[in-house]
């Protein structure tokens, strides 16, 4: 199931399928965190792609709330990346981006 889920979200157009709480978190991340960093346009797109892929993976697992994400979900996602042949450096980059996104989301949630 996990590999099927990973294969299904290679297209950024699927970002429109994110459930509303995920969409709100992604928009918040884009407006606060990425705006404060000096990133090239291509890097911004790649970061967003990595986050959307992770969020779609979570939706495939039935995780509908960012507060419900557990370490096991991240480990499962990394296992899928490994199974699909992504290099270790690429997996670490994606993990760093996911951590930054989740930290930003938690900070934003604390301000609400």
Biotite code that builds the C-alpha atoms (Angstrom):
import biotite.structure as struc

atoms = struc.array([
    struc.Atom([0.000, 0.000, 0.000], chain_id="A", res_id=1, res_name="UNK", atom_name="CA", element="C"),
    struc.Atom([2.724, 2.492, 0.894], chain_id="A", res_id=2, res_name="UNK", atom_name="CA", element="C"),
    struc.Atom([4.516, 2.149, -2.430], chain_id="A", res_id=3, res_name="UNK", atom_name="CA", element="C"),
    struc.Atom([1.246, 2.626, -4.277], chain_id="A", res_id=4, res_name="UNK", atom_name="CA", element="C"),
    struc.Atom([0.583, 5.770, -2.231], chain_id="A", res_id=5, res_name="UNK", atom_name="CA", element="C"),
    struc.Atom([4.058, 7.128, -2.972], chain_id="A", res_id=6, res_name="UNK", atom_name="CA", element="C"),
    struc.Atom([3.751, 6.460, -6.710], chain_id="A", res_id=7, res_name="UNK", atom_name="CA", element="C"),
    struc.Atom([0.375, 8.164, -6.839], chain_id="A", res_id=8, res_name="UNK", atom_name="CA", element="C"),
    struc.Atom([1.534, 11.570, -5.650], chain_id="A", res_id=9, res_name="UNK", atom_name="CA", element="C"),
    struc.Atom([4.369, 12.401, -7.994], chain_id="A", res_id=10, res_name="UNK", atom_name="CA", element="C"),
    struc.Atom([2.320, 15.171, -9.619], chain_id="A", res_id=11, res_name="UNK", atom_name="CA", element="C"),
    struc.Atom([2.113, 18.541, -7.820], chain_id="A", res_id=12, res_name="UNK", atom_name="CA", element="C"),
    struc.Atom([-1.424, 19.002, -9.120], chain_id="A", res_id=13, res_name="UNK", atom_name="CA", element="C"),
    struc.Atom([-2.414, 16.538, -6.412], chain_id="A", res_id=14, res_name="UNK", atom_name="CA", element="C"),
    struc.Atom([-1.762, 19.316, -3.889], chain_id="A", res_id=15, res_name="UNK", atom_name="CA", element="C"),
    struc.Atom([-5.341, 20.390, -4.579], chain_id="A", res_id=16, res_name="UNK", atom_name="CA", element="C"),
    struc.Atom([-6.442, 17.095, -3.025], chain_id="A", res_id=17, res_name="UNK", atom_name="CA", element="C"),
    struc.Atom([-4.975, 17.940, 0.366], chain_id="A", res_id=18, res_name="UNK", atom_name="CA", element="C"),
    struc.Atom([-7.538, 18.095, 3.117], chain_id="A", res_id=19, res_name="UNK", atom_name="CA", element="C"),
    struc.Atom([-8.231, 21.589, 4.426], chain_id="A", res_id=20, res_name="UNK", atom_name="CA", element="C"),
    struc.Atom([-6.106, 21.449, 7.620], chain_id="A", res_id=21, res_name="UNK", atom_name="CA", element="C"),
    struc.Atom([-3.122, 20.364, 5.535], chain_id="A", res_id=22, res_name="UNK", atom_name="CA", element="C"),
    struc.Atom([-3.763, 23.105, 2.983], chain_id="A", res_id=23, res_name="UNK", atom_name="CA", element="C"),
    struc.Atom([-3.882, 25.698, 5.754], chain_id="A", res_id=24, res_name="UNK", atom_name="CA", element="C"),
    struc.Atom([-0.628, 24.427, 7.286], chain_id="A", res_id=25, res_name="UNK", atom_name="CA", element="C"),
    struc.Atom([1.095, 24.425, 3.896], chain_id="A", res_id=26, res_name="UNK", atom_name="CA", element="C"),
    struc.Atom([-0.034, 27.970, 3.143], chain_id="A", res_id=27, res_name="UNK", atom_name="CA", element="C"),
    struc.Atom([1.118, 29.087, 6.583], chain_id="A", res_id=28, res_name="UNK", atom_name="CA", element="C"),
    struc.Atom([4.507, 27.495, 6.022], chain_id="A", res_id=29, res_name="UNK", atom_name="CA", element="C"),
    struc.Atom([4.864, 29.134, 2.642], chain_id="A", res_id=30, res_name="UNK", atom_name="CA", element="C"),
    struc.Atom([3.951, 32.569, 3.956], chain_id="A", res_id=31, res_name="UNK", atom_name="CA", element="C"),
    struc.Atom([6.039, 32.535, 7.146], chain_id="A", res_id=32, res_name="UNK", atom_name="CA", element="C"),
    struc.Atom([9.006, 30.216, 6.923], chain_id="A", res_id=33, res_name="UNK", atom_name="CA", element="C"),
    struc.Atom([9.879, 30.327, 3.266], chain_id="A", res_id=34, res_name="UNK", atom_name="CA", element="C"),
    struc.Atom([9.351, 34.048, 3.050], chain_id="A", res_id=35, res_name="UNK", atom_name="CA", element="C"),
    struc.Atom([11.956, 34.608, 5.746], chain_id="A", res_id=36, res_name="UNK", atom_name="CA", element="C"),
    struc.Atom([14.607, 32.562, 3.976], chain_id="A", res_id=37, res_name="UNK", atom_name="CA", element="C"),
    struc.Atom([16.636, 33.515, 0.949], chain_id="A", res_id=38, res_name="UNK", atom_name="CA", element="C"),
    struc.Atom([15.746, 30.551, -1.264], chain_id="A", res_id=39, res_name="UNK", atom_name="CA", element="C"),
    struc.Atom([15.910, 30.293, -5.016], chain_id="A", res_id=40, res_name="UNK", atom_name="CA", element="C"),
    struc.Atom([12.563, 29.865, -6.775], chain_id="A", res_id=41, res_name="UNK", atom_name="CA", element="C"),
    struc.Atom([13.466, 26.304, -7.736], chain_id="A", res_id=42, res_name="UNK", atom_name="CA", element="C"),
    struc.Atom([14.260, 25.447, -4.102], chain_id="A", res_id=43, res_name="UNK", atom_name="CA", element="C"),
    struc.Atom([10.897, 26.837, -3.005], chain_id="A", res_id=44, res_name="UNK", atom_name="CA", element="C"),
    struc.Atom([9.115, 24.588, -5.507], chain_id="A", res_id=45, res_name="UNK", atom_name="CA", element="C"),
    struc.Atom([11.155, 21.560, -4.428], chain_id="A", res_id=46, res_name="UNK", atom_name="CA", element="C"),
    struc.Atom([10.423, 22.203, -0.743], chain_id="A", res_id=47, res_name="UNK", atom_name="CA", element="C"),
    struc.Atom([6.721, 22.509, -1.438], chain_id="A", res_id=48, res_name="UNK", atom_name="CA", element="C"),
    struc.Atom([6.778, 19.340, -3.543], chain_id="A", res_id=49, res_name="UNK", atom_name="CA", element="C"),
    struc.Atom([8.479, 17.404, -0.733], chain_id="A", res_id=50, res_name="UNK", atom_name="CA", element="C"),
    struc.Atom([5.932, 18.622, 1.814], chain_id="A", res_id=51, res_name="UNK", atom_name="CA", element="C"),
    struc.Atom([2.937, 17.887, -0.409], chain_id="A", res_id=52, res_name="UNK", atom_name="CA", element="C"),
    struc.Atom([4.243, 14.377, -1.088], chain_id="A", res_id=53, res_name="UNK", atom_name="CA", element="C"),
    struc.Atom([4.558, 13.750, 2.644], chain_id="A", res_id=54, res_name="UNK", atom_name="CA", element="C"),
    struc.Atom([1.101, 15.148, 3.398], chain_id="A", res_id=55, res_name="UNK", atom_name="CA", element="C"),
    struc.Atom([-0.499, 13.049, 0.671], chain_id="A", res_id=56, res_name="UNK", atom_name="CA", element="C"),
    struc.Atom([1.286, 10.024, 2.097], chain_id="A", res_id=57, res_name="UNK", atom_name="CA", element="C"),
    struc.Atom([-0.201, 10.788, 5.520], chain_id="A", res_id=58, res_name="UNK", atom_name="CA", element="C"),
    struc.Atom([-3.669, 11.149, 4.004], chain_id="A", res_id=59, res_name="UNK", atom_name="CA", element="C"),
    struc.Atom([-3.192, 7.737, 2.414], chain_id="A", res_id=60, res_name="UNK", atom_name="CA", element="C"),
    struc.Atom([-2.548, 6.341, 5.888], chain_id="A", res_id=61, res_name="UNK", atom_name="CA", element="C"),
    struc.Atom([-5.680, 8.007, 7.221], chain_id="A", res_id=62, res_name="UNK", atom_name="CA", element="C"),
    struc.Atom([-3.844, 10.637, 9.283], chain_id="A", res_id=63, res_name="UNK", atom_name="CA", element="C"),
    struc.Atom([-6.090, 13.692, 9.063], chain_id="A", res_id=64, res_name="UNK", atom_name="CA", element="C"),
    struc.Atom([-4.587, 15.909, 11.760], chain_id="A", res_id=65, res_name="UNK", atom_name="CA", element="C"),
    struc.Atom([-1.005, 17.162, 11.937], chain_id="A", res_id=66, res_name="UNK", atom_name="CA", element="C"),
    struc.Atom([-1.140, 16.737, 15.712], chain_id="A", res_id=67, res_name="UNK", atom_name="CA", element="C"),
    struc.Atom([-1.623, 12.995, 15.197], chain_id="A", res_id=68, res_name="UNK", atom_name="CA", element="C"),
    struc.Atom([1.615, 12.498, 13.275], chain_id="A", res_id=69, res_name="UNK", atom_name="CA", element="C"),
    struc.Atom([3.797, 10.022, 15.130], chain_id="A", res_id=70, res_name="UNK", atom_name="CA", element="C"),
    struc.Atom([7.433, 9.041, 14.573], chain_id="A", res_id=71, res_name="UNK", atom_name="CA", element="C"),
    struc.Atom([6.189, 5.760, 13.059], chain_id="A", res_id=72, res_name="UNK", atom_name="CA", element="C"),
    struc.Atom([4.543, 7.711, 10.223], chain_id="A", res_id=73, res_name="UNK", atom_name="CA", element="C"),
    struc.Atom([7.798, 9.426, 9.373], chain_id="A", res_id=74, res_name="UNK", atom_name="CA", element="C"),
    struc.Atom([9.684, 6.117, 9.565], chain_id="A", res_id=75, res_name="UNK", atom_name="CA", element="C"),
    struc.Atom([7.130, 4.520, 7.226], chain_id="A", res_id=76, res_name="UNK", atom_name="CA", element="C"),
    struc.Atom([7.516, 7.405, 4.791], chain_id="A", res_id=77, res_name="UNK", atom_name="CA", element="C"),
    struc.Atom([11.303, 7.080, 4.831], chain_id="A", res_id=78, res_name="UNK", atom_name="CA", element="C"),
    struc.Atom([10.949, 3.333, 4.237], chain_id="A", res_id=79, res_name="UNK", atom_name="CA", element="C"),
    struc.Atom([8.851, 4.071, 1.146], chain_id="A", res_id=80, res_name="UNK", atom_name="CA", element="C"),
    struc.Atom([11.447, 6.516, -0.113], chain_id="A", res_id=81, res_name="UNK", atom_name="CA", element="C"),
    struc.Atom([14.149, 3.907, 0.414], chain_id="A", res_id=82, res_name="UNK", atom_name="CA", element="C"),
    struc.Atom([12.089, 1.209, -1.290], chain_id="A", res_id=83, res_name="UNK", atom_name="CA", element="C"),
    struc.Atom([11.658, 3.526, -4.268], chain_id="A", res_id=84, res_name="UNK", atom_name="CA", element="C"),
    struc.Atom([15.415, 3.896, -4.564], chain_id="A", res_id=85, res_name="UNK", atom_name="CA", element="C"),
    struc.Atom([15.952, 7.433, -3.302], chain_id="A", res_id=86, res_name="UNK", atom_name="CA", element="C"),
    struc.Atom([19.520, 8.076, -2.217], chain_id="A", res_id=87, res_name="UNK", atom_name="CA", element="C"),
    struc.Atom([20.291, 8.578, 1.446], chain_id="A", res_id=88, res_name="UNK", atom_name="CA", element="C"),
    struc.Atom([21.188, 12.226, 0.883], chain_id="A", res_id=89, res_name="UNK", atom_name="CA", element="C"),
    struc.Atom([17.829, 12.829, -0.791], chain_id="A", res_id=90, res_name="UNK", atom_name="CA", element="C"),
    struc.Atom([16.003, 11.131, 2.072], chain_id="A", res_id=91, res_name="UNK", atom_name="CA", element="C"),
    struc.Atom([17.850, 13.283, 4.612], chain_id="A", res_id=92, res_name="UNK", atom_name="CA", element="C"),
    struc.Atom([16.987, 16.440, 2.651], chain_id="A", res_id=93, res_name="UNK", atom_name="CA", element="C"),
    struc.Atom([13.313, 15.474, 2.595], chain_id="A", res_id=94, res_name="UNK", atom_name="CA", element="C"),
    struc.Atom([13.407, 14.682, 6.312], chain_id="A", res_id=95, res_name="UNK", atom_name="CA", element="C"),
    struc.Atom([14.924, 18.082, 7.089], chain_id="A", res_id=96, res_name="UNK", atom_name="CA", element="C"),
    struc.Atom([12.216, 19.809, 5.059], chain_id="A", res_id=97, res_name="UNK", atom_name="CA", element="C"),
    struc.Atom([9.489, 17.781, 6.812], chain_id="A", res_id=98, res_name="UNK", atom_name="CA", element="C"),
    struc.Atom([10.930, 18.641, 10.239], chain_id="A", res_id=99, res_name="UNK", atom_name="CA", element="C"),
    struc.Atom([11.024, 22.334, 9.344], chain_id="A", res_id=100, res_name="UNK", atom_name="CA", element="C"),
    struc.Atom([7.432, 22.196, 8.101], chain_id="A", res_id=101, res_name="UNK", atom_name="CA", element="C"),
    struc.Atom([6.175, 20.386, 11.218], chain_id="A", res_id=102, res_name="UNK", atom_name="CA", element="C"),
    struc.Atom([8.049, 22.765, 13.534], chain_id="A", res_id=103, res_name="UNK", atom_name="CA", element="C"),
    struc.Atom([6.623, 25.763, 11.706], chain_id="A", res_id=104, res_name="UNK", atom_name="CA", element="C"),
    struc.Atom([3.124, 24.271, 11.856], chain_id="A", res_id=105, res_name="UNK", atom_name="CA", element="C"),
    struc.Atom([3.450, 23.638, 15.599], chain_id="A", res_id=106, res_name="UNK", atom_name="CA", element="C"),
    struc.Atom([4.610, 27.216, 16.206], chain_id="A", res_id=107, res_name="UNK", atom_name="CA", element="C"),
    struc.Atom([1.697, 28.571, 14.170], chain_id="A", res_id=108, res_name="UNK", atom_name="CA", element="C"),
    struc.Atom([-0.776, 26.368, 16.024], chain_id="A", res_id=109, res_name="UNK", atom_name="CA", element="C"),
    struc.Atom([0.563, 27.666, 19.329], chain_id="A", res_id=110, res_name="UNK", atom_name="CA", element="C"),
    struc.Atom([-0.165, 31.223, 18.248], chain_id="A", res_id=111, res_name="UNK", atom_name="CA", element="C"),
    struc.Atom([-3.798, 30.564, 17.380], chain_id="A", res_id=112, res_name="UNK", atom_name="CA", element="C"),
])
